[in-house]
């Protein structure tokens, strides 16, 4: 059986995550786990922030980054609130 080398594919996957989470604050944009959680609930940053503002949620980017890193379920809920507020505004 031939040997499979994954180094190139693995590096490409990590680089893609690095590019998608560029601009976030703190370790959430520097650790692989944090990057995965932020990229999961992405949408562009400005749209998410605008959606939260429309919904009346006042959190800054530092708090959002910490929530994304420490509590995945809460961050998913916030992302859904932002999406819903944006959809209602249209």
C-alpha positions as CSV (number, residue, x, y, z in Angstrom):
1,X,0.0,0.0,0.0
2,X,1.3,3.4,-0.9
3,X,2.1,6.0,1.7
4,X,-0.1,9.1,1.9
5,X,1.5,12.4,2.7
6,X,-0.9,15.0,4.2
7,X,1.5,17.8,5.0
8,X,0.6,20.0,2.1
9,X,-3.2,19.5,2.5
10,X,-3.0,20.1,6.2
11,X,-1.0,23.3,5.8
12,X,-3.4,24.6,3.2
13,X,-6.3,23.9,5.5
14,X,-4.7,25.9,8.4
15,X,-3.6,28.7,6.0
16,X,-7.2,29.0,4.9
17,X,-8.4,29.4,8.4
18,X,-5.7,31.9,9.2
19,X,-6.9,34.0,6.2
20,X,-10.5,33.8,7.2
21,X,-9.9,34.9,10.8
22,X,-7.4,37.7,10.0
23,X,-8.2,40.8,12.0
24,X,-9.7,39.1,15.1
25,X,-8.3,40.0,18.5
26,X,-6.3,37.9,20.9
27,X,-5.6,34.2,20.9
28,X,-8.8,33.4,19.1
29,X,-7.1,34.3,15.9
30,X,-3.8,32.7,16.8
31,X,-4.8,29.3,18.1
32,X,-6.1,26.6,15.7
33,X,-9.1,25.8,18.0
34,X,-10.0,29.5,18.3
35,X,-9.7,30.0,14.5
36,X,-12.0,27.0,13.8
37,X,-14.7,28.3,16.2
38,X,-14.7,31.7,14.7
39,X,-14.6,30.5,11.1
40,X,-17.6,28.1,11.8
41,X,-19.9,31.0,12.6
42,X,-18.4,33.4,10.2
43,X,-20.0,35.7,7.8
44,X,-18.1,38.8,7.5
45,X,-17.2,40.6,10.6
46,X,-18.9,43.9,9.7
47,X,-22.2,42.2,8.9
48,X,-22.2,40.3,12.1
49,X,-21.5,43.5,14.1
50,X,-24.2,45.3,12.2
51,X,-26.7,42.5,12.9
52,X,-25.9,42.6,16.6
53,X,-26.3,46.4,16.6
54,X,-29.7,46.0,14.9
55,X,-30.7,43.4,17.5
56,X,-29.7,45.8,20.3
57,X,-26.8,43.7,21.5
58,X,-23.9,45.9,22.5
59,X,-20.7,43.8,22.6
60,X,-17.3,44.9,21.4
61,X,-15.0,42.8,19.3
62,X,-12.8,41.8,22.3
63,X,-15.8,40.3,24.2
64,X,-17.0,38.5,21.1
65,X,-13.6,37.0,20.5
66,X,-13.4,35.8,24.1
67,X,-17.0,34.3,23.8
68,X,-16.0,32.6,20.5
69,X,-13.0,31.1,22.2
70,X,-14.5,30.0,25.5
71,X,-18.2,29.3,24.8
72,X,-19.0,27.9,21.4
73,X,-22.7,27.6,22.0
74,X,-23.2,31.2,23.2
75,X,-21.2,32.4,20.2
76,X,-23.4,30.4,17.8
77,X,-26.5,31.9,19.5
78,X,-25.1,35.4,19.0
79,X,-24.4,34.6,15.4
80,X,-28.0,33.4,14.9
81,X,-29.3,36.6,16.6
82,X,-27.3,38.7,14.2
83,X,-28.4,36.8,11.1
84,X,-32.0,37.0,12.2
85,X,-31.8,40.8,12.8
86,X,-30.2,41.3,9.4
87,X,-32.9,39.2,7.7
88,X,-35.6,41.2,9.4
89,X,-34.0,44.5,8.4
90,X,-34.1,43.6,4.7
